[in-house]
Amino acid sequence: MEDALSLEVFTGAIADAVPAVDRNTTGQYGDGLGSENEERQVELLLDHLRQTDDRYEEVNREVPYPDSTEKCDLVLPNGMPVEAKLIRYWRANGDPEPAMYRHVFSPFHQNTLLTDARRLHASEFSERSGLLGLFYKRADDNPETVEALPERYSAADIAEKVVDDIEHWYEIDANVCCIADFDSLQHTVHGAGAVISWIVE
C-alpha cells in the first residue's frame, strides 16, 4: 500500500474521492460538490478519506503557521504544509466568475495561489511545501460552450502556468507534482475537472 504521507498519493486520493462525495452532496446552488465553497469541499473530501482509510486521520486542517497567526489549510502527517484553492471559472448558474483569475494568479492580492506559495516558502514549516488546486471545467458532454474559451484551458496548462508565475514573480522553485482527473459529477456546470498539486521548495 502506498504511503499516505506523499502529496502525490494524497492528490490521487482526493481525486478518487470527488465522485463519491459529489453523489452525496446536496448543494445550495445545485446538487454536487462543485458549487460548494473551498472550505466546505476540503472538509467533505477529507472527511470521506478519513472514513475510508484511517491513514488520513493524521492529516490536520487549519494549522497555525509557526511564525504567524495565519493558518495553513492542511498539514500532512510528514509535516508538509499544503494550501488549497478552488480553481473554478464559472459560477453555479454558468456565468463567468470575474474574480477567479485574480484569486489564482495575482501576486498583488492576499490569499491567492501565488501568494500562498510565497507565504509557505518563507514560513518556518519545512523546506518543502505543497499547493493543492481543485480545478473544475464543464463536462465534455455539456451542450453549452463558451465561445471565448482558450484552447489551452486545461488542468495541465493551468498547472504549468502556476509554476511559471511563481518562478517569475518570486524566483521560487516550484514544480507540478500530480494532476488527477475526475468526471461524471452531478452539477450541470461543474461536471468534471482535476485535482492538481505542486511542490514548492
Salt bridges, closest charged atoms under 4 A:
GLU36 OE1 - ARG40 NE 3.93
GLU38 OE1 - HIS103 NE2 3.95
GLU43 OE1 - ARG40 NH1 3.54
ASP53 OD2 - ARG55 NH2 2.64
GLU70 OE1 - ARG119 NE 3.82
GLU83 OE2 - ARG119 NH2 3.60
GLU97 OE1 - ARG91 NE 3.11
ASP116 OD2 - LYS85 NZ 2.66
ASP116 OD1 - ARG119 NH2 2.53
ASP140 OD1 - LYS137 NZ 3.57
GLU144 OE1 - ARG138 NH1 3.98
ASP157 OD1 - ARG152 NE 3.46
ASP165 OD2 - LYS161 NZ 2.97
GLU201 OE1 - ARG128 NE 3.21
